[in-house]
C-alpha cells in the first residue's frame, strides 16, 4: 500500500513537471494523473514504465523543430502541448484496460493495455518523424502528393517510424512483463501498426478539414488567420482526437481477434 502511494505521488510530480515544461496543459496534467493512477492500480511499476516510455519518447520527438514541422503545425489542429482530450484519446483506453485488469486480472487485459500504447506510440512517432521527410508525402486515398502534416498522407520515414514506434513498445513490454511470449509481442507490434494505418485512413476519409478564406490554406483548425474557417471535407465533429481514439480501439480489436482466434 505504501509503495502504491509513493508511485502515485511520483505520477503527480511527473505530470506537474511536464506541465511546467509545456508538454502538458493544466487539463492535460489532470488527465495524465488520472491515467497514471489507473495504470498503477492495474500494472504497478512495469505499467508505469511502459506508459512513461510512450509519453517521454513522444514528448521528446515533438520538441524536434524544423521549418517543415512548423509549416505542418499550421495544418494540425493542436500543437505539441497536450490537453486533457489528447491525453485521454491516446491513453484513455489503456487506463480502462488497466482498471479492468485491477478488477479482474486476465492476460487479455494486459495485452490490450499494451497494444493501445503501441498504437498510440506508432501514430505519434509517425506524425513527428513523417513531417521531417525531405519528400512530400502521398495521400493514401487518392495517391496524390500532399502537404506535410495532412491527415491521410504517408511518407517512407513516417511509415518506418510507425513500425518502429509499435515495435518499441512491444519489445519493451516483454522486458517489463516476464509472462509475455515472443509471439504475443509480435502480435502486439503488428496490431499497433495496423492501428496507426487505421488512423491514417480515417484521417484521410472522415476527419474534418477546413479552408481558411483569408489565406486559402487547408487546415484542421476551426479558426485560422484570426477568422473562422469553412468545412471543406469530412465530418465536423471528427477531429484528430476522435480519430486517435478510434484507431487505438481498432488496434485493440485487431489484437483481440488475433489472440482469441475469432474468425471475422
Secondary structure, DSSP 8 states (H G I E B T S, - for coil): -HHHHHHHHHHHHHHHHHHHTTSB-HHHHHHHHHHHHHHHHHHHHHHHHHHHHHHHHHHHHHT---HHHHHHHTTSSS-SSB-HHHHHHHHHHHHHHHHHHHHS--HHHHHHHHHHHHHHHHHHHHHHHHTT-SS--EETTT--B--TT-TTEE-HHHHHHHHHHHHHHHHHHHHH-TT--HHHHHHHHHHHHHHHHHHHHHHHHTB-EEE-TTT--EES-SEETTEE-EEEESBTT--HHHHHHHHHHHHHHHHHHHHHT---
